[in-house]
Amino acid sequence: MMIDKSISVFLPALNEQENIKDCVLAVKKYLKTRFKNFEIIVVSNGSTDDTDKIVKKLAESDKRIILVNDKKRGYGLALRSGFSRASNDLIFYTDGDNQFKIDEIDKLIPLLKTYDIISGYRIKRQDPFMRIVVANTYNLLINILFQLTIRDIDCSFKIFKKSVFKNMKLKSKTGLIDAEVIIKAKKRGFSVGQIGVTHYPRIKGQTIYANELAIVKPEVVMDILKEIKTLWSELH
């Protein structure tokens, strides 16, 4: 059944040449069956491989595919670009690494009758053990510091009504961006729903946020902690 809303789907991608084509084509195939009007935005966050070249080639045959090339790296910067570039009624994002299946948007859509934001949480996270430990610790910390009850704050499978971002000024450059959006939205009276989604192992490519031993890089953690300190008075 077609959905009577337009949607902008954006995909943050940093050096995802092995994944991005399959990801974009899977998103396009799904959207064609569910939405009359849609756009797919790939936010290439300083990619130095062939990610941009691949997306440009896909865009040549479909104007609904758009490449946004941000030279500065930072997950927060990538999401801010995606949110600001999105033009449709609904805004959805997921990473360009194929660790989620786009058709699980079908789980989120019905909840928009009740909530303004639907935040997915990974039912069984398919990442290395130490990444999961760090992520769980971070999630607990954010919930305690900012009095939230989000099960998986940095899960990259979320959908928003566009009105959430009206006059919202985002400042995060790091992964704190997920928390910043939800905190600021809740302060303005928007509601957040949550639902479990399937998470898949990364088959191709390598995340830049962990080293070869799959341990989250210390500088990634430190950058987020510094940003929490910087934005503390604004968010708390």
C-alpha positions as CSV (number, residue, x, y, z in Angstrom):
1,M,0.0,0.0,0.0
2,M,1.3,3.4,-0.9
3,I,1.9,5.9,1.9
4,D,0.3,9.4,1.5
5,K,3.4,11.2,2.5
6,S,6.6,12.2,0.8
7,I,9.9,11.1,2.3
8,S,13.5,12.1,2.3
9,V,15.9,9.2,3.1
10,F,19.5,10.1,3.7
11,L,22.5,7.9,4.1
12,P,25.7,9.1,5.9
13,A,28.6,7.4,4.2
14,L,32.4,7.7,4.7
15,N,34.5,5.5,2.4
16,E,31.7,3.1,1.7
17,Q,32.6,2.2,-1.9
18,E,32.0,-1.5,-1.2
19,N,28.5,-0.9,0.2
20,I,27.0,2.3,-1.1
21,K,25.6,1.1,-4.5
22,D,23.8,-1.9,-3.0
23,C,22.5,0.3,-0.2
24,V,21.1,3.0,-2.5
25,L,19.5,0.5,-4.9
26,A,17.9,-1.3,-2.0
27,V,16.5,1.9,-0.6
28,K,15.2,3.0,-4.1
29,K,13.6,-0.4,-4.7
30,Y,11.7,-0.2,-1.4
31,L,10.7,3.4,-1.7
32,K,9.2,2.9,-5.2
33,T,6.7,0.4,-3.7
34,R,5.7,2.6,-0.7
35,F,6.0,6.3,-1.6
36,K,4.9,8.2,-4.6
37,N,7.4,11.0,-3.8
38,F,10.8,10.4,-2.4
39,E,14.4,11.4,-2.6
40,I,17.6,9.6,-1.6
41,I,20.4,11.7,-0.3
42,V,23.9,10.3,0.2
43,V,25.9,12.5,2.5
44,S,29.5,11.6,1.7
45,N,31.3,12.8,4.8
46,G,34.8,13.5,3.5
47,S,35.1,10.2,1.5
48,T,38.5,9.6,-0.2
49,D,37.6,6.4,-2.0
50,D,35.1,5.9,-4.9
51,T,32.0,6.5,-2.8
52,D,31.3,9.9,-4.5
53,K,32.0,8.6,-8.0
54,I,29.6,5.6,-7.5
55,V,26.8,7.9,-6.2
56,K,27.3,10.4,-9.1
57,K,26.9,7.5,-11.6
58,L,23.6,6.4,-9.9
59,A,22.3,10.0,-9.9
60,E,22.9,10.3,-13.6
61,S,20.0,7.9,-14.3
62,D,17.7,9.1,-11.4
63,K,17.4,12.7,-10.3
64,R,15.9,11.5,-7.0
65,I,19.3,10.3,-6.0
66,I,21.4,13.2,-4.7
67,L,25.0,13.4,-3.6
68,V,26.0,15.9,-0.8
69,N,29.7,16.0,-0.4
70,D,30.9,17.4,3.0
71,K,34.6,17.8,3.0
72,K,34.8,18.0,6.8
73,R,34.5,14.7,8.7
74,G,32.3,14.2,11.7
75,Y,29.2,12.1,12.1
76,G,27.3,15.0,13.6
77,L,28.2,17.2,10.6
78,A,27.0,14.5,8.3
79,L,23.6,14.2,10.0
80,R,23.2,17.9,10.2
81,S,23.8,18.1,6.4
82,G,21.2,15.4,5.8
83,F,18.6,17.0,8.1
84,S,19.0,20.4,6.4
85,R,19.0,19.1,2.9
86,A,15.9,16.9,3.3
87,S,12.8,18.5,1.8
88,N,9.9,16.1,2.3
89,D,7.2,15.4,4.9
90,L,9.1,12.6,6.6
91,I,12.9,12.4,7.1
92,F,14.6,9.0,7.7
93,Y,18.2,8.1,8.0
94,T,20.3,5.0,8.2
95,D,24.0,4.5,7.6
96,G,25.3,3.4,4.2
97,D,26.9,0.2,5.4
98,N,24.0,-2.2,4.9
99,Q,23.6,-3.2,8.5
100,F,19.9,-2.5,8.4
101,K,17.2,-3.5,6.0
102,I,15.3,-0.5,4.6
103,D,11.9,-2.3,4.5
104,E,11.8,-2.3,8.3
105,I,10.6,1.3,7.9
106,D,7.2,-0.5,7.7
107,K,7.5,-1.0,11.4
108,L,8.1,2.7,12.1
109,I,5.4,4.3,9.9
110,P,2.3,3.2,11.9
111,L,3.8,4.8,15.1
112,L,3.9,8.2,13.4
113,K,0.1,8.4,14.2
114,T,1.1,8.7,17.8
115,Y,4.7,10.1,17.9
116,D,6.8,12.7,16.1
117,I,10.0,10.7,16.2
118,I,10.4,7.0,16.0
119,S,13.8,5.7,17.2
120,G,14.7,2.2,16.3
121,Y,16.7,0.0,18.7
122,R,18.8,-2.9,17.7
123,I,17.2,-6.1,18.9
124,K,20.5,-8.0,18.8
125,R,23.4,-5.7,17.9
126,Q,25.7,-7.5,15.4
127,D,29.0,-5.7,16.3
128,P,32.2,-6.8,18.0
129,F,31.8,-7.3,21.8
130,M,33.9,-4.3,22.9
131,R,32.0,-1.9,20.6
132,I,28.8,-3.1,22.2
133,V,30.2,-2.6,25.7
134,V,31.3,1.0,24.9
135,A,27.9,1.7,23.2
136,N,25.9,0.4,26.1
137,T,28.0,2.5,28.6
138,Y,27.5,5.6,26.4
139,N,23.8,4.9,26.2
140,L,23.5,4.6,29.9
141,L,25.5,7.8,30.5
142,I,23.4,9.8,28.1
143,N,20.1,8.6,29.6
144,I,21.3,9.5,33.1
145,L,22.8,12.8,32.3
146,F,19.9,14.1,30.3
147,Q,17.0,12.2,31.9
148,L,16.1,10.2,28.8
149,T,14.7,6.7,28.4
150,I,16.0,5.9,24.9
151,R,17.0,2.2,24.6
152,D,19.6,2.7,21.8
153,I,20.4,6.4,21.4
154,D,22.9,6.0,18.6
155,C,20.9,3.5,16.5
156,S,21.0,4.8,12.9
157,F,17.5,3.8,12.1
158,K,15.2,6.8,12.9
159,I,12.3,8.6,11.2
160,F,11.1,12.1,11.9
161,K,8.3,14.4,11.0
162,K,9.9,17.4,9.2
163,S,8.2,19.8,11.7
164,V,10.7,18.5,14.4
165,F,13.5,20.4,12.7
166,K,11.7,23.7,12.2
167,N,13.9,26.4,13.8
168,M,16.0,23.8,15.5
169,K,19.7,24.7,15.5
170,L,22.0,21.7,15.8
171,K,25.6,22.1,16.9
172,S,27.0,18.6,17.4
173,K,29.9,17.5,15.2
174,T,30.3,14.1,16.8
175,G,28.0,11.1,17.5
176,L,26.3,13.2,20.2
177,I,24.1,14.4,17.4
178,D,21.5,11.7,18.0
179,A,21.1,12.7,21.6
180,E,21.1,16.4,20.7
181,V,18.2,16.0,18.3
182,I,16.0,14.0,20.7
183,I,16.8,16.3,23.7
184,K,16.0,19.5,21.8
185,A,12.9,17.9,20.3
186,K,11.5,16.8,23.6
187,K,12.2,20.2,25.1
188,R,9.9,21.6,22.4
189,G,7.1,19.2,23.1
190,F,7.7,16.6,20.4
191,S,7.1,12.9,21.3
192,V,9.4,9.9,20.8
193,G,8.4,6.4,20.2
194,Q,10.7,3.3,20.1
195,I,10.6,0.0,18.3
196,G,13.0,-2.9,17.8
197,V,14.7,-3.4,14.4
198,T,17.0,-6.1,13.0
199,H,20.7,-5.4,12.9
200,Y,23.0,-7.2,10.6
201,P,26.8,-7.8,10.7
202,R,29.0,-5.5,8.6
203,I,30.1,-7.7,5.7
204,K,32.1,-5.2,3.6
205,G,34.2,-2.2,4.5
206,Q,35.5,-1.0,7.8
207,T,34.2,1.6,10.2
208,I,36.5,4.5,11.0
209,Y,35.4,4.7,14.6
210,A,37.1,1.5,15.7
211,N,40.7,0.1,15.2
212,E,41.7,-3.1,13.6
213,L,40.9,-4.9,16.9
214,A,37.3,-3.6,16.8
215,I,38.0,-1.4,19.8
216,V,36.4,2.1,19.7
217,K,39.2,4.6,19.2
218,P,39.9,6.7,22.4
219,E,39.8,9.9,20.4
220,V,36.2,9.2,19.3
221,V,35.2,8.8,23.0
222,M,37.1,11.9,24.0
223,D,35.6,14.1,21.3
224,I,32.1,13.1,22.4
225,L,32.9,13.8,26.1
226,K,34.3,17.2,25.2
227,E,31.2,18.0,23.2
228,I,28.9,17.0,26.1
229,K,30.9,19.5,28.2
230,T,30.6,22.2,25.5
231,L,26.9,21.8,25.0
232,W,26.0,20.9,28.6
233,S,24.2,24.1,29.5
234,E,22.2,24.1,26.3
235,L,21.1,20.5,26.5
236,H,20.7,20.0,30.2
